Amino acid sequence: MAIIEVKIPSPGESITHVELFNWLVKDGEYVEKDTEIAELESDKATLMLVAYDSGKISFKAKEGDMLEVGSVACTIDTSVQPSKSEKTAVSDKSAETGDSPKSAKNTEIIESSKHVDQIKISESSKVTKPAETEEYKNETQEAKSDQTEFDKVKITPLAQKVMDLNDLSVEDVINGLRRLKREDVEVVLNANESPANKAQAPAAGLKKEVSRESKTERLSSLRRKLSERLVSVKNETAMLTTFNEVDMKPIMDIRKRNQAQFTEKHGIKLGIMSFFMKASSVALLEFPNVNSMIDGENLVTYDFTDISVAVSAPKGLMVPVVRNVESLGLAEIEKAIADLAEKARNGRLSIPEMTGGTFTITNGGVFGSMMSTPLINPPQSAILGMHNIIERPVAIDGQVVIRPMMYVALSYDHRVIDGKDSVSFLKRIKQLLENPTDILFGGSNGEKALLEL
């Protein structure tokens, strides 16, 4: 018997303990090598615990336990082989993910051979036809009846493939099912109560069922730490917020004219966040106090711009960092944002990807926010808040016109940034966004640079 220990990995240098938030497999279950078996949470990020080898897993810790880095979370008995049902589950997963080319090839061969068999059967049936005796008719009728009954069973293409590989019929599968549980019935009930089905049902009026139920859930380490940080921002900084508005028509016109060509060349769509990040980078270098932070009794100012982007993830707000935005083009920024956002949604962000930012941008507009006062992301000194774009009447050159407008907000630590700098910084971002070509010329006026004035 070969028993291996699966130990808690280190998420980062400053982290000594993590919480075992959720087991993704069952105790005693057979797991494949490199399978994700548990979610671990620190006060900074979520990471996955992976099986070192294939075998039977045995838990040594339970959900909610705080475990020291290097401690044993579970063991795997590598001498145990999977049962038939577990093999089927593994082949099901391989077929779904396409991880096994050999398996896919074998499937093609099997499907091909079945096709040949079907042709042979079809040809032989033309030559020899069973005698249509009364017994034969009854059997045929009974088979047709069963077939009609099982025709109502919905089968996914993947399930059908597994059934074909194991020579199973729908009847075999149904007869081999476990007894129905409450959860199975509730799945059907919930499906029947879908919006589409409700729309077909007769109107029940405005009266709703009375409910007094409540649900209690354990806060994750990440959520608890986030709560502490949000409260500390209010208590430990002199936070103020200044507002302005941006005419988004120039940026929207650029995107409309160049979206197809941009997507074809760079393989990603041109959004508006890259414009905001690039404009912020230019403005941050012009107003270094906004790109600084307090370290004890010292003020640290940076000559680079590492901009954090707030991303809403299932486990809470994540703020990954795009490094050296001042040296990136719009396509590079868009790709970096997409990559970090995907990792955030899947809980794959590493500690280095979430630390070290000098400024933050958050976009409440994606949720429909018209205006807000974003909270500073410590130890940074400022955060820019974007909001939704709304067509509004505005006065331009003495004429009232309809323009796509966005309110922007800058929350800042007044201990570091004076009111004059904060207002001027936000106004500079407005100028750059309303004249996007100015960004290309390092913040100077694009038209004057072109004319060498």
C-alpha positions as CSV (number, residue, x, y, z in Angstrom):
1,M,0.0,0.0,0.0
2,A,1.4,3.4,-1.1
3,I,0.0,6.3,0.9
4,I,1.0,9.8,-0.1
5,E,0.3,13.0,1.8
6,V,-1.3,16.1,0.2
7,K,0.0,19.1,2.1
8,I,-1.2,22.7,2.2
9,P,0.9,24.8,-0.3
10,S,2.2,28.3,0.5
11,P,0.1,31.0,-1.2
12,G,2.7,33.7,-0.4
13,E,5.6,34.7,1.9
14,S,3.4,36.5,4.4
15,I,0.7,33.8,4.7
16,T,1.1,31.1,7.3
17,H,-2.5,29.7,7.5
18,V,-5.3,29.1,5.1
19,E,-8.9,28.0,5.5
20,L,-10.1,24.8,3.9
21,F,-13.2,26.4,2.5
22,N,-14.7,23.6,0.4
23,W,-13.9,20.0,-0.5
24,L,-14.6,19.4,-4.3
25,V,-14.6,15.6,-3.9
26,K,-16.0,13.1,-1.4
27,D,-14.1,11.3,1.3
28,G,-13.1,7.9,0.2
29,E,-13.6,8.7,-3.5
30,Y,-11.2,7.7,-6.2
31,V,-9.5,10.8,-7.7
32,E,-7.3,11.2,-10.8
33,K,-3.8,12.8,-10.7
34,D,-3.9,16.6,-11.0
35,T,-7.6,16.7,-10.1
36,E,-8.6,19.8,-8.1
37,I,-9.8,18.4,-4.8
38,A,-10.4,21.4,-2.5
39,E,-10.7,25.2,-2.4
40,L,-8.3,27.0,0.0
41,E,-8.8,30.6,1.1
42,S,-6.4,33.0,2.6
43,D,-7.1,36.6,3.6
44,K,-5.8,37.6,0.2
45,A,-6.8,35.0,-2.4
46,T,-8.4,31.7,-3.2
47,L,-6.2,28.8,-4.4
48,M,-6.9,25.2,-5.4
49,L,-5.5,22.0,-3.7
50,V,-4.5,19.5,-6.4
51,A,-4.1,15.7,-6.1
52,Y,-0.5,14.6,-6.5
53,D,-1.4,11.2,-7.8
54,S,-4.3,8.9,-8.6
55,G,-6.0,6.8,-5.9
56,K,-8.5,6.8,-3.0
57,I,-8.6,10.0,-1.0
58,S,-9.0,10.2,2.8
59,F,-9.7,13.5,4.5
60,K,-7.5,14.7,7.4
61,A,-9.3,18.0,7.8
62,K,-12.9,19.3,7.4
63,E,-14.4,22.3,5.8
64,G,-13.9,25.4,7.8
65,D,-10.6,24.3,9.4
66,M,-7.7,26.8,9.6
67,L,-4.7,24.8,8.4
68,E,-1.0,25.8,8.7
69,V,1.0,25.9,5.5
70,G,2.7,22.5,5.1
71,S,0.2,20.6,7.2
72,V,-1.6,17.5,5.8
73,A,-5.0,18.1,4.3
74,C,-5.6,14.5,3.1
75,T,-3.9,11.3,2.0
76,I,-4.2,9.4,-1.2
77,D,-3.9,5.6,-1.4
78,T,-2.3,5.0,-4.8
79,S,-2.7,1.2,-4.7
80,V,-6.5,1.5,-5.1
81,Q,-7.9,1.2,-8.6
82,P,-11.1,2.8,-9.8
83,S,-14.3,0.9,-9.9
84,K,-16.3,0.4,-13.2
85,S,-18.5,3.4,-12.4
86,E,-15.6,5.6,-11.6
87,K,-13.8,4.5,-14.8
88,T,-17.0,5.6,-16.7
89,A,-16.9,9.0,-14.9
90,V,-13.3,9.4,-15.8
91,S,-13.9,8.6,-19.5
92,D,-16.9,10.9,-19.4
93,K,-14.7,13.8,-18.2
94,S,-12.0,13.0,-20.8
95,A,-14.6,13.0,-23.5
96,E,-15.9,16.3,-22.3
97,T,-12.6,18.1,-22.0
98,G,-10.9,16.4,-24.9
99,D,-7.8,15.6,-22.9
100,S,-7.2,12.1,-24.3
101,P,-6.5,12.1,-28.1
102,K,-6.0,8.3,-27.9
103,S,-9.5,7.9,-26.4
104,A,-11.0,10.1,-29.0
105,K,-9.3,8.1,-31.7
106,N,-10.6,4.8,-30.3
107,T,-14.1,6.3,-30.1
108,E,-13.9,7.2,-33.8
109,I,-12.8,3.6,-34.6
110,I,-15.7,2.2,-32.6
111,E,-18.2,4.5,-34.2
112,S,-16.8,3.6,-37.6
113,S,-17.0,-0.1,-36.9
114,K,-20.6,0.3,-35.7
115,H,-21.4,2.1,-38.9
116,V,-20.1,-0.8,-40.9
117,D,-22.1,-3.3,-38.8
118,Q,-25.2,-1.3,-39.4
119,I,-24.6,-1.4,-43.1
120,K,-24.1,-5.2,-43.0
121,I,-27.3,-5.7,-41.0
122,S,-29.2,-3.5,-43.3
123,E,-27.9,-5.4,-46.4
124,S,-28.7,-8.8,-44.8
125,S,-32.2,-7.7,-43.9
126,K,-32.9,-7.3,-47.6
127,V,-32.0,-10.9,-48.2
128,T,-33.6,-12.6,-45.3
129,K,-36.7,-11.3,-43.6
130,P,-38.0,-12.8,-40.3
131,A,-41.2,-14.8,-40.6
132,E,-44.1,-12.6,-39.5
133,T,-45.5,-15.1,-37.1
134,E,-48.0,-14.1,-34.4
135,E,-45.3,-14.4,-31.7
136,Y,-42.9,-12.2,-33.7
137,K,-45.6,-9.6,-34.1
138,N,-46.3,-9.5,-30.4
139,E,-42.6,-9.2,-29.6
140,T,-42.2,-6.4,-32.2
141,Q,-45.3,-4.6,-30.8
142,E,-43.9,-4.8,-27.2
143,A,-40.5,-3.6,-28.3
144,K,-42.1,-0.6,-30.1
145,S,-44.1,0.2,-26.9
146,D,-40.9,0.2,-24.8
147,Q,-39.1,2.2,-27.4
148,T,-41.9,4.8,-27.4
149,E,-41.7,5.1,-23.6
150,F,-37.9,5.5,-23.6
151,D,-38.1,8.0,-26.5
152,K,-39.3,10.5,-23.9
153,V,-36.0,10.3,-22.0
154,K,-33.7,13.1,-22.8
155,I,-30.1,12.1,-23.4
156,T,-27.1,14.4,-23.8
157,P,-24.7,13.6,-26.7
158,L,-22.0,12.9,-24.1
159,A,-24.2,10.5,-22.2
160,Q,-25.1,8.8,-25.4
161,K,-21.4,8.4,-26.3
162,V,-20.6,6.8,-22.9
163,M,-23.7,4.4,-23.3
164,D,-22.5,3.4,-26.8
165,L,-18.9,2.7,-25.5
166,N,-20.3,0.5,-22.8
167,D,-23.1,-1.2,-24.9
168,L,-25.8,0.2,-22.6
169,S,-29.4,0.9,-23.6
170,V,-31.6,3.6,-22.1
171,E,-33.5,0.8,-20.3
172,D,-30.2,-0.6,-18.8
173,V,-29.4,2.8,-17.4
174,I,-32.8,3.5,-16.0
175,N,-33.0,0.1,-14.4
176,G,-29.6,0.6,-12.9
177,L,-30.4,4.0,-11.4
178,R,-30.4,4.5,-7.6
179,R,-33.7,5.3,-5.9
180,L,-34.9,8.8,-6.3
181,K,-34.0,11.4,-3.7
182,R,-35.7,14.6,-2.7
183,E,-33.1,16.5,-4.6
184,D,-34.0,14.7,-7.8
185,V,-37.6,15.7,-7.5
186,E,-36.8,19.3,-6.6
187,V,-34.7,19.6,-9.8
188,V,-37.8,18.6,-11.8
189,L,-40.0,21.0,-9.8
190,N,-37.6,23.9,-10.3
191,A,-37.4,23.2,-14.0
192,N,-41.2,23.2,-14.2
193,E,-41.2,26.6,-12.4
194,S,-38.9,28.2,-14.9
195,P,-39.9,31.6,-16.3
196,A,-40.8,29.9,-19.7
197,N,-43.2,27.5,-18.0
198,K,-44.6,30.2,-15.7
199,A,-45.4,32.3,-18.7
200,Q,-47.5,29.5,-20.1
201,A,-49.3,29.0,-16.8
202,P,-52.5,31.0,-16.1
203,A,-51.9,34.3,-14.2
204,A,-52.1,33.9,-10.5
205,G,-52.5,37.6,-9.8
206,L,-50.0,39.8,-7.9
207,K,-50.3,37.7,-4.7
208,K,-47.1,36.0,-3.7
209,E,-46.5,33.1,-1.3
210,V,-45.6,34.2,2.2
211,S,-42.1,33.0,3.3
212,R,-40.4,33.3,6.7
213,E,-37.3,31.3,5.8
214,S,-33.7,32.5,6.3
215,K,-30.3,31.2,5.4
216,T,-27.1,31.4,7.4
217,E,-23.7,30.9,5.7
218,R,-20.2,31.0,6.9
219,L,-18.2,34.1,5.7
220,S,-15.1,33.1,3.9
221,S,-11.6,34.3,5.0
222,L,-11.5,36.5,1.9
223,R,-14.8,38.1,2.8
224,R,-13.9,38.6,6.4
225,K,-10.6,40.2,5.5
226,L,-12.3,42.4,2.9
227,S,-14.7,43.6,5.6
228,E,-11.8,44.5,7.9
229,R,-10.1,46.4,5.1
230,L,-13.2,48.4,4.1
231,V,-13.8,49.5,7.7
232,S,-10.1,50.4,8.2
233,V,-10.2,52.7,5.1
234,K,-13.0,54.7,6.6
235,N,-11.2,54.9,10.0
236,E,-7.6,55.4,8.9
237,T,-7.8,57.7,5.9
238,A,-9.0,61.3,5.4
239,M,-11.1,60.3,2.3
240,L,-12.8,62.8,0.1
241,T,-14.4,62.4,-3.3
242,T,-14.4,64.8,-6.3
243,F,-16.6,64.4,-9.4
244,N,-16.6,65.3,-13.1
245,E,-18.3,64.1,-16.3
246,V,-16.8,62.8,-19.6
247,D,-18.2,63.1,-23.1
248,M,-17.7,59.5,-24.3
249,K,-18.5,60.2,-28.0
250,P,-14.9,60.5,-29.2
251,I,-14.0,57.1,-27.7
252,M,-17.2,55.5,-28.9
253,D,-16.6,56.8,-32.4
254,I,-13.0,55.4,-32.4
255,R,-14.3,52.0,-31.3
256,K,-17.1,52.0,-33.9
257,R,-14.7,52.9,-36.7
258,N,-11.9,50.5,-35.8
259,Q,-13.6,47.6,-33.8
260,A,-13.5,45.1,-36.7
261,Q,-10.0,45.7,-37.7
262,F,-8.8,45.9,-34.1
263,T,-10.4,42.5,-33.2
264,E,-9.1,40.9,-36.4
265,K,-5.5,42.0,-35.7
266,H,-5.3,41.6,-31.9
267,G,-7.8,38.8,-31.3
268,I,-9.7,40.8,-28.6
269,K,-12.4,43.5,-28.6
270,L,-11.5,47.1,-27.9
271,G,-13.3,48.2,-24.7
272,I,-13.4,51.5,-22.9
273,M,-11.4,50.3,-19.8
274,S,-8.1,50.4,-21.8
275,F,-8.7,54.1,-22.6
276,F,-9.3,54.9,-18.9
277,M,-6.3,53.0,-17.8
278,K,-4.0,54.6,-20.4
279,A,-5.4,58.1,-19.6
280,S,-5.0,57.5,-15.9
281,S,-1.4,56.4,-16.5
282,V,-0.5,59.6,-18.3
283,A,-2.2,61.7,-15.6
284,L,-0.6,59.8,-12.7
285,L,2.9,60.7,-14.1
286,E,1.9,64.3,-14.4
287,F,0.5,64.3,-10.8
288,P,3.0,62.2,-8.8
289,N,1.2,62.8,-5.5
290,V,-1.8,60.8,-6.7
291,N,0.6,58.0,-7.6
292,S,2.1,57.8,-4.1
293,M,1.3,56.3,-0.7
294,I,2.2,56.7,3.0
295,D,4.6,54.2,4.5
296,G,4.9,55.0,8.2
297,E,6.2,58.5,8.4
298,N,7.4,58.5,4.8
299,L,5.8,59.3,1.5
300,V,6.6,56.8,-1.3
301,T,6.2,58.1,-4.9
302,Y,6.5,55.9,-8.0
303,D,7.8,56.7,-11.5
304,F,5.8,53.8,-12.9
305,T,2.0,53.1,-13.0
306,D,0.8,49.7,-11.8
307,I,-3.0,50.0,-12.0
308,S,-5.3,47.7,-10.1
309,V,-8.7,46.8,-11.7
310,A,-11.6,46.0,-9.4
311,V,-13.2,42.7,-10.6
312,S,-16.4,41.2,-9.2
313,A,-15.8,37.5,-8.5
314,P,-18.0,34.8,-7.0
315,K,-16.0,35.0,-3.7
316,G,-16.0,38.8,-3.5
317,L,-14.2,41.8,-4.9
318,M,-10.8,41.0,-6.4
319,V,-8.3,43.7,-7.4
320,P,-5.6,42.3,-9.8
321,V,-2.9,44.5,-11.0
322,V,-1.8,45.4,-14.6
323,R,1.9,46.3,-14.4
324,N,3.7,49.2,-16.1
325,V,0.6,50.5,-17.9
326,E,2.6,53.5,-19.1
327,S,4.6,51.2,-21.4
328,L,1.6,49.2,-22.8
329,G,-0.6,49.7,-25.8
330,L,-4.4,49.5,-25.8
331,A,-4.4,45.9,-27.1
332,E,-1.9,44.8,-24.5
333,I,-4.0,46.4,-21.8
334,E,-7.2,44.7,-23.0
335,K,-5.5,41.3,-23.1
336,A,-4.1,41.8,-19.6
337,I,-7.5,42.8,-18.2
338,A,-9.2,39.8,-19.9
339,D,-6.7,37.4,-18.6
340,L,-6.9,38.7,-15.0
341,A,-10.7,38.9,-15.0
342,E,-10.9,35.2,-16.2
343,K,-8.5,34.1,-13.4
344,A,-10.5,36.1,-10.8
345,R,-13.8,34.5,-11.9
346,N,-12.2,31.0,-11.6
347,G,-10.4,31.7,-8.4
348,R,-7.0,31.3,-10.0
349,L,-5.4,34.7,-9.1
350,S,-2.0,34.4,-7.4
351,I,-0.9,36.7,-4.6
352,P,1.7,38.5,-6.7
353,E,-1.0,39.3,-9.3
354,M,-3.0,41.1,-6.6
355,T,-0.4,43.1,-4.8
356,G,1.7,46.2,-5.5
357,G,-0.7,48.4,-7.4
358,T,-0.2,52.2,-7.2
359,F,-3.7,53.3,-8.3
360,T,-7.1,51.6,-8.7
361,I,-9.9,51.9,-11.2
362,T,-13.4,50.4,-10.5
363,N,-16.3,50.3,-12.9
364,G,-19.7,50.4,-11.2
365,G,-21.3,51.3,-14.6
366,V,-21.4,47.6,-15.6
367,F,-24.0,47.2,-12.9
368,G,-25.9,50.3,-13.8
369,S,-24.5,52.8,-11.3
370,M,-24.9,56.4,-12.2
371,M,-22.7,57.9,-9.5
372,S,-20.9,56.6,-6.4
373,T,-18.0,57.3,-4.0
374,P,-15.5,54.4,-4.4
375,L,-13.5,53.4,-1.4
376,I,-9.7,53.7,-1.6
377,N,-7.7,50.4,-2.0
378,P,-5.1,50.7,0.8
379,P,-2.2,51.4,0.9
380,Q,-2.9,53.4,-2.3
381,S,-4.0,57.0,-2.0
382,A,-6.6,57.3,-4.8
383,I,-9.2,55.3,-6.8
384,L,-11.1,56.3,-10.0
385,G,-14.7,55.3,-10.3
386,M,-16.3,54.8,-13.7
387,H,-20.1,54.8,-14.1
388,N,-22.7,54.0,-16.7
389,I,-23.0,55.9,-20.0
390,I,-26.2,57.7,-20.4
391,E,-27.3,59.9,-23.3
392,R,-28.1,63.3,-21.9
393,P,-28.6,66.8,-23.3
394,V,-25.5,69.0,-22.9
395,A,-24.5,72.4,-24.1
396,I,-21.7,72.5,-26.7
397,D,-20.7,75.7,-28.5
398,G,-24.0,77.3,-27.4
399,Q,-26.1,74.4,-28.8
400,V,-28.0,71.8,-26.9
401,V,-27.0,68.3,-28.2
402,I,-27.5,64.7,-27.1
403,R,-24.2,63.1,-26.0
404,P,-23.2,59.8,-24.3
405,M,-22.0,61.1,-20.9
406,M,-20.4,59.4,-18.0
407,Y,-19.9,60.6,-14.4
408,V,-16.5,59.9,-13.0
409,A,-15.4,60.1,-9.4
410,L,-12.0,60.3,-7.7
411,S,-11.8,59.3,-4.1
412,Y,-8.5,60.3,-2.5
413,D,-6.6,60.4,0.8
414,H,-6.5,64.1,1.7
415,R,-3.4,63.4,3.9
416,V,-1.4,62.8,0.7
417,I,-3.3,64.6,-2.1
418,D,-4.5,68.3,-1.9
419,G,-7.8,69.3,-3.3
420,K,-6.1,71.2,-6.1
421,D,-4.2,68.2,-7.3
422,S,-7.2,65.9,-7.0
423,V,-9.5,68.2,-9.1
424,S,-6.7,68.9,-11.6
425,F,-6.0,65.2,-11.9
426,L,-9.6,64.2,-12.7
427,K,-9.9,67.1,-15.1
428,R,-6.8,65.9,-16.9
429,I,-8.3,62.5,-17.3
430,K,-11.4,64.1,-18.7
431,Q,-9.4,66.0,-21.3
432,L,-7.5,62.9,-22.4
433,L,-10.6,60.8,-22.7
434,E,-12.4,63.5,-24.7
435,N,-9.3,63.9,-26.9
436,P,-8.0,60.3,-27.1
437,T,-5.2,61.1,-29.6
438,D,-3.5,63.2,-27.0
439,I,-2.6,60.0,-25.2
440,L,-0.4,59.0,-28.1
441,F,1.7,62.1,-27.7
442,G,2.6,61.5,-24.1
443,G,-0.1,63.7,-22.7
444,S,0.6,66.7,-24.9
445,N,-1.9,68.2,-27.3
446,G,-2.0,65.9,-30.3
447,E,-2.9,68.6,-32.8
448,K,-0.1,70.9,-31.6
449,A,2.4,68.1,-31.6
450,L,1.4,67.3,-35.2
451,L,2.0,70.9,-36.2
452,E,5.1,71.2,-34.1
453,L,3.7,74.2,-32.2
